[in-house]
Amino acid sequence: VGADAVWPGWGHASEKPELPDSLDAAGIIFVGPPGDVMDALGDKISANIMAQSAKVPSIPWSGDGLTAEIKRGGGIPKEVFDAACIHDVEQAVRVAEKIGYPTMLKASQGGGGKGIRMSKNEEELRANYEQVVAEVVGSPVFMMKLCGNARHIEIQIVGDEHGNAVALSGRDCSTQRRFQKIFEEGPPTIVPPEIFKEMERAAQRLTQAIGYRGAGTVEYLYEPPTRTFCFLELNPRLQVEHPVTEGLTGVNIPATQLQVAMGIRLDRIPDI
């Protein structure tokens, strides 16, 4: 096609590891993270283990305390991954007793409301386990404690191929309807400045630890009463709400993506 690079924007293709992998094989630059990093982040279990390995706080879950040496292309070792999974209903009951009810039981390959159930007690959990397993057949299953009344806070990050990472402020996207964000507030006023700085630094550690390249969003759940935050996911693409961050920082994020893809260090980019 005569292209030097492909910028995927924020559509479905931007989160498909097959795209950067196929472009790399064709000698075309993908303006985003490497395919293996994107693939690992796309799995909720692997992503949480990687976050714990980078010393990012996590929600109490079935993989509490599990860490792995993060290597490009290697993923999470199978024995570590399996240790974070729920393999039968009796194990689900034991994990729930450990982390406390209410719980969220999730299929890692689920989505769109499938393969996810909230349980308030053991009776509900036993019924929900069978439903989750049946809805996403063959998917690994894991469990997390439900964080009630938490705020959904995002940190905009950019990483380069030289191991540098920067956090570009953040956004509060707690106001949602049917799991879709209605509006975003930035910077998040609900989070005290010193806690917000910890969020940014944790996001930078994770970005650097996994060799992330390009723009992305580290998402947290923040509980105001306890002033604590926990990792939710790293969204491996530019999000449609990035203009909120551009308005706060004055950084042209798509232009920064292109400069990073060109191999320019973050500390050499004028906006940064």
C-alpha positions as CSV (number, residue, x, y, z in Angstrom):
1,V,0.0,0.0,0.0
2,G,3.0,2.3,0.2
3,A,2.4,3.2,3.8
4,D,5.2,3.7,6.3
5,A,2.9,3.5,9.4
6,V,-0.6,2.9,10.4
7,W,-2.4,5.0,13.1
8,P,-5.4,2.9,14.3
9,G,-7.2,5.7,16.2
10,W,-9.6,4.3,18.8
11,G,-11.8,1.8,16.9
12,H,-11.9,-2.0,17.4
13,A,-8.8,-2.6,15.4
14,S,-6.7,-0.5,17.8
15,E,-7.0,-3.3,20.4
16,K,-6.4,-6.3,18.1
17,P,-2.9,-7.8,18.5
18,E,-3.2,-9.3,15.1
19,L,-2.9,-5.8,13.5
20,P,0.5,-4.8,14.9
21,D,1.8,-8.3,14.4
22,S,0.8,-8.4,10.7
23,L,2.1,-4.9,10.1
24,D,5.4,-5.7,11.7
25,A,5.7,-8.7,9.4
26,A,5.1,-6.4,6.4
27,G,7.7,-3.9,7.6
28,I,5.1,-1.3,8.5
29,I,5.1,0.6,11.8
30,F,2.1,0.3,14.0
31,V,1.5,3.5,16.0
32,G,0.8,1.8,19.3
33,P,2.1,-0.9,21.6
34,P,3.7,-4.1,20.3
35,G,1.3,-7.0,19.6
36,D,2.6,-9.2,22.5
37,V,2.1,-6.4,25.0
38,M,-1.4,-5.7,23.7
39,D,-2.2,-9.4,23.8
40,A,-1.1,-9.7,27.5
41,L,-3.1,-6.6,28.5
42,G,-6.2,-7.9,26.8
43,D,-6.4,-10.8,29.2
44,K,-7.8,-9.5,32.6
45,I,-5.9,-12.2,34.6
46,S,-2.5,-11.5,33.0
47,A,-3.0,-7.7,33.2
48,N,-3.6,-7.9,37.0
49,I,-0.6,-10.1,37.6
50,M,1.5,-7.7,35.6
51,A,0.2,-4.8,37.6
52,Q,1.0,-6.6,40.9
53,S,4.5,-7.3,39.5
54,A,5.0,-3.6,39.0
55,K,3.9,-2.9,42.6
56,V,0.6,-1.3,41.5
57,P,-2.2,-1.8,44.1
58,S,-4.8,-4.4,43.1
59,I,-8.4,-5.2,44.1
60,P,-8.5,-8.3,46.5
61,W,-8.9,-11.2,44.0
62,S,-8.2,-14.8,43.4
63,G,-4.6,-14.0,42.3
64,D,-3.7,-11.9,45.3
65,G,0.1,-11.6,45.7
66,L,1.0,-13.4,42.5
67,T,3.9,-11.8,40.5
68,A,6.0,-12.8,37.5
69,E,9.1,-11.5,35.8
70,I,7.8,-9.5,32.9
71,K,9.6,-10.3,29.7
72,R,8.7,-9.1,26.2
73,G,7.1,-11.8,24.2
74,G,7.0,-14.3,27.1
75,G,3.7,-13.5,28.8
76,I,2.8,-14.7,32.2
77,P,4.2,-18.2,33.1
78,K,1.4,-20.8,32.9
79,E,1.8,-22.0,36.5
80,V,1.4,-18.4,37.8
81,F,-1.6,-17.7,35.5
82,D,-3.3,-21.0,36.6
83,A,-2.8,-20.1,40.2
84,A,-4.9,-17.0,39.7
85,C,-7.8,-18.8,38.1
86,I,-10.9,-20.4,39.7
87,H,-11.1,-24.0,38.5
88,D,-14.2,-25.3,40.3
89,V,-17.1,-24.1,42.4
90,E,-15.6,-25.3,45.7
91,Q,-12.5,-23.2,45.1
92,A,-14.7,-20.2,44.2
93,V,-16.4,-20.6,47.7
94,R,-13.0,-20.7,49.4
95,V,-11.7,-17.6,47.6
96,A,-14.9,-15.7,48.4
97,E,-14.5,-16.5,52.1
98,K,-11.0,-15.2,51.9
99,I,-11.6,-11.9,50.1
100,G,-15.1,-11.3,51.4
101,Y,-18.5,-10.8,49.8
102,P,-19.9,-9.3,47.7
103,T,-17.8,-10.7,44.9
104,M,-17.6,-10.4,41.1
105,L,-17.0,-13.7,39.2
106,K,-15.6,-13.1,35.7
107,A,-14.6,-15.0,32.6
108,S,-11.4,-13.4,31.4
109,Q,-12.6,-13.7,27.8
110,G,-16.1,-12.4,28.5
111,G,-17.5,-9.0,27.6
112,G,-20.7,-7.1,26.8
113,G,-22.3,-8.4,30.0
114,K,-21.5,-12.0,29.4
115,G,-19.4,-14.1,31.8
116,I,-19.7,-11.7,34.8
117,R,-21.9,-12.1,37.9
118,M,-22.1,-10.4,41.3
119,S,-22.7,-12.7,44.3
120,K,-23.7,-11.5,47.8
121,N,-23.5,-14.9,49.4
122,E,-22.4,-18.5,48.9
123,E,-25.8,-19.6,47.5
124,E,-25.7,-17.0,44.8
125,L,-22.0,-17.8,44.1
126,R,-22.7,-21.5,43.5
127,A,-25.4,-20.7,41.0
128,N,-23.5,-17.9,39.3
129,Y,-20.4,-20.0,38.8
130,E,-22.3,-22.4,36.6
131,Q,-23.7,-19.5,34.6
132,V,-20.4,-17.8,34.0
133,V,-18.8,-21.1,32.9
134,A,-21.7,-21.8,30.5
135,E,-21.8,-18.3,29.0
136,V,-18.1,-18.2,28.0
137,V,-17.2,-21.8,27.4
138,G,-13.5,-22.6,27.8
139,S,-12.6,-19.2,29.2
140,P,-10.4,-19.0,32.4
141,V,-12.4,-17.7,35.3
142,F,-11.3,-15.4,38.2
143,M,-12.9,-13.6,41.1
144,M,-12.6,-10.1,42.5
145,K,-14.1,-8.4,45.5
146,L,-16.8,-5.9,44.5
147,C,-15.7,-2.3,45.2
148,G,-18.9,-0.5,46.2
149,N,-19.2,3.3,45.8
150,A,-15.8,3.5,44.1
151,R,-14.9,6.2,41.6
152,H,-13.5,5.3,38.2
153,I,-10.3,7.3,37.7
154,E,-8.1,7.2,34.5
155,I,-4.5,8.2,34.1
156,Q,-3.3,9.1,30.6
157,I,0.1,7.6,29.9
158,V,2.6,7.6,27.0
159,G,5.6,5.3,26.8
160,D,8.5,5.2,24.3
161,E,10.8,2.4,23.0
162,H,13.6,3.7,25.1
163,G,12.0,2.8,28.4
164,N,10.6,6.2,29.3
165,A,7.1,6.9,30.4
166,V,5.1,10.0,31.3
167,A,1.7,10.4,33.0
168,L,-0.4,13.3,31.6
169,S,-2.8,14.1,34.3
170,G,-6.1,12.1,34.6
171,R,-9.9,12.0,34.3
172,D,-12.8,11.0,36.5
173,C,-15.2,9.0,34.3
174,S,-17.5,7.7,37.1
175,T,-20.7,9.0,35.6
176,Q,-21.8,6.2,33.4
177,R,-25.0,4.7,31.9
178,R,-25.0,1.0,30.8
179,F,-21.2,0.9,31.3
180,Q,-20.7,3.8,28.9
181,K,-19.2,7.1,30.0
182,I,-21.5,10.1,29.9
183,F,-19.0,12.8,30.8
184,E,-15.5,13.2,32.1
185,E,-14.0,15.6,34.7
186,G,-10.4,16.5,34.7
187,P,-8.4,16.7,36.8
188,P,-10.3,14.4,39.2
189,T,-11.2,16.7,42.2
190,I,-12.3,13.7,44.3
191,V,-8.8,12.5,44.6
192,P,-6.4,14.3,47.0
193,P,-3.3,15.6,45.2
194,E,-0.9,13.4,47.1
195,I,-2.9,10.3,46.3
196,F,-3.3,11.3,42.6
197,K,0.5,11.6,42.4
198,E,0.8,8.0,43.7
199,M,-1.7,7.0,40.9
200,E,0.5,8.7,38.3
201,R,3.7,7.1,39.5
202,A,2.1,3.6,39.7
203,A,0.9,4.1,36.1
204,Q,4.4,5.1,35.0
205,R,5.9,2.0,36.7
206,L,3.5,-0.3,35.0
207,T,4.1,1.4,31.6
208,Q,7.9,1.0,31.9
209,A,7.8,-2.6,33.3
210,I,5.9,-4.1,30.4
211,G,7.7,-2.2,27.7
212,Y,4.6,-0.3,26.6
213,R,5.0,2.0,23.6
214,G,2.5,4.8,22.6
215,A,-0.5,6.3,24.3
216,G,-2.7,4.3,26.7
217,T,-4.9,4.7,29.8
218,V,-4.3,3.1,33.2
219,E,-7.7,2.8,34.9
220,Y,-8.3,2.6,38.7
221,L,-11.1,2.2,41.1
222,Y,-10.7,4.8,43.9
223,E,-12.6,4.6,47.3
224,P,-12.9,8.1,48.8
225,P,-13.6,6.9,52.4
226,T,-10.4,4.9,52.7
227,R,-8.4,7.1,50.2
228,T,-7.2,3.9,48.5
229,F,-7.0,3.0,44.8
230,C,-6.8,-0.3,42.9
231,F,-5.8,-1.3,39.4
232,L,-8.6,-2.0,37.0
233,E,-7.0,-2.3,33.6
234,L,-4.6,-0.7,31.1
235,N,-6.5,0.3,28.0
236,P,-3.9,-0.1,25.2
237,R,-5.1,2.6,22.8
238,L,-6.0,6.3,22.6
239,Q,-9.5,6.9,24.0
240,V,-12.1,9.1,22.5
241,E,-12.0,11.3,25.7
242,H,-8.3,12.2,25.2
243,P,-9.3,15.9,24.4
244,V,-10.0,16.3,28.1
245,T,-6.4,15.6,28.8
246,E,-5.2,17.8,25.9
247,G,-7.2,20.7,27.4
248,L,-5.5,20.1,30.8
249,T,-1.9,19.7,29.6
250,G,-1.7,21.4,26.2
251,V,-0.2,18.2,24.8
252,N,-1.3,17.1,21.3
253,I,-1.6,13.4,22.0
254,P,-2.0,12.0,18.4
255,A,1.1,14.1,17.4
256,T,3.0,12.6,20.4
257,Q,2.0,9.1,19.3
258,L,3.5,9.8,15.9
259,Q,6.7,11.1,17.3
260,V,7.1,8.2,19.6
261,A,6.4,5.8,16.7
262,M,9.3,7.6,14.9
263,G,11.6,6.6,17.7
264,I,11.9,10.0,19.3
265,R,12.5,10.0,23.0
266,L,9.8,11.5,25.2
267,D,12.3,13.9,26.7
268,R,13.0,15.2,23.2
269,I,9.3,16.0,22.4
270,P,8.6,19.7,23.0
271,D,5.0,19.1,24.2
272,I,6.2,16.6,26.9
